[in-house]
C-alpha cells in the first residue's frame, strides 16, 4: 500500500462537520483513500458508525480524536490516533468537557440576543437535530435568518475567538491532552502547527517542549500548509524525533474549499506515514 493515499484528519456531524460518519467514509473511499481517521473534536461518539461504514467500503479505519488544548493566546489541537474509544479515563474526561460545552451554548445564545439578534437556543437545538450542538449550528441559524452572508462571516463577526458573542471554552492543557491520549493507548500528534503563527525558531522551541511532554508527532502535511510550511515542520519533527502525519481537516460545507483526501487540491498523504504511526502505537502498547 506504499503508493496509496490516506486522510488522518476529518470531522463529522458529531463535532463540527456537515457529513455523517457513514457519508464521510464513503466520500473518502470515492476520493481514493485506502485509510481514514475520523478525528472529531473532544468526542468519540461517531467512531462506531465510521468503523462500520469503513468495513463496507473496504477502507482501513483509525479510531481518532482531536482534543482542544489551552494555548495562549488561543487554542492548540492535539490529534490522537489508535485510541481505545472505550477507555474509561478518556470517556470520563470527555464527559466533563461535554458538560462544560452544554453550559457554554446557552451563554452564546444569550450573548447573541443581547446584541439584538432574534435567535433562541431552542431554535439552534432544533436546527442541530441529532447532531452535537456547537458553534457551526449557531452560524447556520445566523445565516438562515439573514444576519450574516456566510458561515465564515458568522464566525468573523459573532462566534470566533474575540468576536461579539464568543464564549470561552473549557480546555485541557497540552500536557494533559497528550497524557489523556496516551492513557487511551493512542499516539499524540500536534495538529496544523501553522495556526499557532510562530516563527521557525519558536516552532522549534515549542515542539521541543511538547516532545518533552511525550508528543509523538506533527501534522506537517496539511491542507493550508504551503510547501515551505510542510518542509519546515517535517524538518523540525525529524530534529525532535517526532513522526510526521497529514490530513485534510475536512469539515464538509463548513469549510467548503477543503475536500476530503485532497484538501485544497495538492494534498497527498502517503500510506507509509500511517505505517510509522501504527508502529509507534504498537510499541507504546508493548511498553504498557
C-alpha positions as CSV (number, residue, x, y, z in Angstrom):
1,X,0.0,0.0,0.0
2,X,3.0,2.3,0.0
3,X,1.8,4.2,-3.1
4,X,-1.7,4.7,-1.7
5,X,-3.1,7.9,-0.1
6,X,-4.8,8.4,3.3
7,X,-6.5,11.1,5.3
8,X,-5.8,11.3,9.0
9,X,-7.8,14.4,9.9
10,X,-11.6,14.7,9.3
11,X,-14.7,15.8,11.1
12,X,-18.3,14.7,11.2
13,X,-21.7,15.8,12.5
14,X,-20.6,14.6,15.9
15,X,-18.5,17.7,16.2
16,X,-18.3,20.5,13.6
17,X,-18.5,18.7,10.3
18,X,-21.6,18.6,8.0
19,X,-21.2,14.9,6.9
20,X,-22.3,11.9,9.0
21,X,-19.5,9.3,9.7
22,X,-21.0,7.0,7.1
23,X,-21.2,9.8,4.5
24,X,-17.6,10.8,5.3
25,X,-16.2,7.3,4.9
26,X,-18.0,6.9,1.5
27,X,-16.6,10.3,0.3
28,X,-13.1,9.3,1.3
29,X,-13.4,6.0,-0.5
30,X,-14.7,7.7,-3.6
31,X,-11.7,10.1,-3.4
32,X,-9.3,7.2,-3.4
33,X,-8.4,6.9,0.2
34,X,-7.3,3.5,1.4
35,X,-7.2,4.6,5.1
36,X,-9.1,7.2,7.1
37,X,-9.1,8.6,10.6
38,X,-12.2,10.4,12.0
39,X,-10.9,13.0,14.5
40,X,-13.9,14.8,15.9
41,X,-13.4,17.5,18.5
42,X,-13.4,16.1,22.0
43,X,-15.7,13.2,21.2
44,X,-15.5,9.6,20.1
45,X,-19.3,9.3,19.5
46,X,-19.0,8.9,15.7
47,X,-16.3,6.2,15.6
48,X,-18.5,3.1,15.8
49,X,-20.6,4.4,12.8
50,X,-17.4,5.3,10.9
51,X,-15.8,1.9,11.6
52,X,-18.9,0.0,10.3
53,X,-19.0,2.1,7.2
54,X,-15.3,1.6,6.6
55,X,-15.8,-2.2,6.7
56,X,-18.4,-1.9,4.0
57,X,-16.3,0.5,1.9
58,X,-13.1,-1.6,2.2
59,X,-11.2,1.4,3.8
60,X,-8.8,0.9,6.7
61,X,-10.2,2.9,9.7
62,X,-8.3,4.5,12.5
63,X,-10.1,5.5,15.7
64,X,-9.1,9.1,16.3
65,X,-9.9,12.3,18.2
66,X,-8.9,16.0,18.2
67,X,-8.5,17.4,21.7
68,X,-8.7,21.2,22.2
69,X,-5.9,22.3,24.5
70,X,-5.3,25.7,26.2
71,X,-2.6,27.7,24.5
72,X,-2.0,31.4,25.0
73,X,-3.4,33.4,23.2
74,X,-5.6,30.8,21.5
75,X,-6.1,27.1,21.2
76,X,-3.8,24.2,20.4
77,X,-5.2,21.0,18.9
78,X,-3.8,17.6,19.7
79,X,-4.8,14.6,17.5
80,X,-5.0,11.1,18.9
81,X,-4.7,8.0,16.7
82,X,-5.3,4.3,17.5
83,X,-7.1,5.3,20.7
84,X,-9.2,2.9,22.7
85,X,-12.7,4.5,22.2
86,X,-13.9,2.7,25.3
87,X,-11.1,3.9,27.6
88,X,-12.6,4.8,31.0
89,X,-10.1,7.6,31.5
90,X,-10.9,9.1,28.1
91,X,-14.6,8.8,28.3
92,X,-14.9,10.4,31.8
93,X,-12.7,13.4,30.7
94,X,-14.7,13.8,27.5
95,X,-17.9,13.8,29.6
96,X,-16.6,16.6,31.7
97,X,-15.7,18.6,28.6
98,X,-19.2,17.9,27.1
99,X,-20.9,19.1,30.3
100,X,-18.9,22.4,30.1
101,X,-19.9,22.8,26.4
102,X,-23.5,22.2,27.2
103,X,-23.3,25.1,29.7
104,X,-21.5,27.2,27.2
105,X,-24.0,27.0,24.4
106,X,-26.9,28.8,26.1
107,X,-24.5,31.6,27.0
108,X,-23.7,32.1,23.3
109,X,-27.4,32.4,22.6
110,X,-27.8,34.9,25.4
111,X,-24.9,37.0,24.0
112,X,-26.5,37.0,20.6
113,X,-29.8,38.1,22.0
114,X,-28.1,40.9,23.9
115,X,-26.8,42.1,20.5
116,X,-30.4,42.3,19.3
117,X,-30.3,39.1,17.3
118,X,-33.5,37.1,17.4
119,X,-32.2,33.6,17.8
120,X,-33.1,31.3,20.8
121,X,-31.1,28.3,22.0
122,X,-34.2,26.1,21.3
123,X,-34.0,27.1,17.7
124,X,-30.4,26.2,17.4
125,X,-31.0,22.8,19.1
126,X,-33.8,22.2,16.6
127,X,-31.5,23.1,13.7
128,X,-28.9,20.7,15.0
129,X,-31.4,17.8,15.3
130,X,-29.4,14.7,16.4
131,X,-26.1,16.4,16.0
132,X,-24.0,17.7,18.9
133,X,-24.8,21.4,19.2
134,X,-21.8,23.6,18.5
135,X,-20.9,27.0,17.1
136,X,-21.5,25.8,13.5
137,X,-25.2,25.4,14.3
138,X,-25.3,29.0,15.6
139,X,-23.6,30.0,12.4
140,X,-26.2,28.2,10.3
141,X,-29.0,29.9,12.3
142,X,-27.5,33.3,11.8
143,X,-27.1,32.6,8.0
144,X,-30.7,31.3,7.6
145,X,-32.1,34.3,9.4
146,X,-30.1,36.7,7.2
147,X,-27.8,38.1,9.9
148,X,-24.7,37.1,8.1
149,X,-23.6,36.4,4.5
150,X,-21.8,33.1,5.1
151,X,-20.7,30.7,7.8
152,X,-17.3,32.3,7.8
153,X,-18.9,35.7,8.2
154,X,-20.8,34.4,11.3
155,X,-17.5,33.3,12.9
156,X,-15.7,36.5,12.0
157,X,-18.4,38.8,13.4
158,X,-20.0,36.8,16.2
159,X,-18.7,33.4,17.0
160,X,-14.9,33.3,16.6
161,X,-12.5,33.9,19.4
162,X,-12.7,37.6,20.4
163,X,-15.9,38.2,18.4
164,X,-19.0,39.8,19.9
165,X,-20.8,36.6,21.0
166,X,-17.8,34.4,21.7
167,X,-17.9,32.4,25.0
168,X,-14.7,30.9,26.3
169,X,-14.4,27.1,26.2
170,X,-13.1,24.8,28.8
171,X,-9.9,23.1,27.6
172,X,-7.2,20.8,28.9
173,X,-3.5,21.8,28.9
174,X,-1.3,20.4,26.2
175,X,0.4,18.0,28.6
176,X,-3.0,16.9,30.0
177,X,-4.2,16.3,26.4
178,X,-1.1,14.2,25.5
179,X,-1.3,12.2,28.7
180,X,-5.0,11.5,28.1
181,X,-4.3,10.2,24.6
182,X,-1.5,8.0,25.9
183,X,-3.7,6.7,28.7
184,X,-6.2,5.7,26.0
185,X,-3.5,3.8,24.2
186,X,-3.1,6.3,21.4
187,X,-0.4,8.3,19.5
188,X,-0.5,12.1,20.2
189,X,0.1,14.5,17.3
190,X,0.1,18.3,17.1
191,X,-2.5,19.4,14.5
192,X,-1.9,22.1,11.9
193,X,1.0,24.0,13.6
194,X,0.7,26.9,11.2
195,X,-2.3,28.0,13.1
196,X,-0.1,28.9,16.1
197,X,1.5,31.6,14.0
198,X,5.0,31.0,15.3
199,X,8.4,31.8,13.8
200,X,10.6,28.9,12.7
201,X,12.7,29.3,15.9
202,X,9.7,29.5,18.1
203,X,8.2,26.5,16.4
204,X,11.4,24.5,17.0
205,X,11.3,25.5,20.7
206,X,7.6,24.7,21.1
207,X,8.0,21.3,19.5
208,X,11.0,20.6,21.7
209,X,8.9,21.4,24.8
210,X,5.9,19.2,23.6
211,X,8.3,16.4,22.7
212,X,9.5,16.5,26.3
213,X,5.8,16.1,27.4
214,X,5.6,13.0,25.3
215,X,4.2,14.3,22.0
216,X,4.6,11.7,19.3
217,X,4.2,13.6,16.0
218,X,3.4,16.7,14.0
219,X,0.8,17.1,11.3
220,X,3.2,18.6,8.8
221,X,1.2,17.7,5.7
222,X,-2.0,19.7,5.9
223,X,-4.4,21.5,3.5
224,X,-3.5,25.0,4.4
225,X,0.3,24.4,4.8
226,X,2.4,25.8,2.0
227,X,5.2,23.6,0.5
228,X,7.6,25.6,2.6
229,X,5.5,25.0,5.8
230,X,5.4,21.3,5.1
231,X,9.2,21.2,4.7
232,X,9.8,23.3,7.8
233,X,7.5,21.2,10.1
234,X,8.9,17.9,8.7
235,X,12.5,19.1,9.4
236,X,11.7,20.2,12.9
237,X,9.8,17.0,13.6
238,X,12.9,15.0,12.5
239,X,15.1,17.1,14.7
240,X,13.0,16.2,17.8
241,X,12.4,12.6,16.9
242,X,8.7,13.2,16.1
243,X,6.6,11.4,13.5
244,X,5.1,13.3,10.5
245,X,1.4,12.8,9.7
246,X,-1.1,14.6,7.4
247,X,-4.7,15.2,6.8
248,X,-7.2,17.4,5.1
249,X,-9.2,18.7,8.1
250,X,-12.3,18.1,6.1
251,X,-15.5,19.7,7.6
252,X,-17.8,19.5,4.6
253,X,-19.9,22.6,3.9
254,X,-18.4,24.4,6.9
255,X,-15.1,24.6,5.1
256,X,-16.3,24.3,1.5
257,X,-12.8,24.9,0.0
258,X,-11.3,21.8,1.6
259,X,-12.1,18.4,0.0
260,X,-11.7,15.1,1.8
261,X,-8.3,13.4,1.0
262,X,-7.1,16.2,-1.4
263,X,-7.6,19.3,0.7
264,X,-7.1,22.4,-1.4
265,X,-6.2,20.1,-4.4
266,X,-2.5,19.4,-3.8
267,X,-2.7,17.3,-0.6
268,X,-1.3,13.8,-0.8
269,X,-0.6,11.9,2.4
270,X,1.2,8.6,1.7
271,X,0.3,5.4,3.5
272,X,3.8,5.0,4.7
273,X,3.2,7.7,7.3
274,X,0.4,5.7,8.8
275,X,2.7,2.6,9.0
276,X,5.0,4.6,11.2
277,X,2.1,5.8,13.4
278,X,0.9,2.2,13.8
279,X,4.4,1.1,14.8
280,X,4.5,3.8,17.5
281,X,1.1,2.8,18.8
282,X,2.2,-0.9,19.0
283,X,5.5,-0.1,20.7
284,X,3.6,2.0,23.3
285,X,1.2,-0.9,23.9
286,X,4.1,-3.3,24.3
287,X,5.7,-1.0,26.8
288,X,2.4,-0.6,28.7
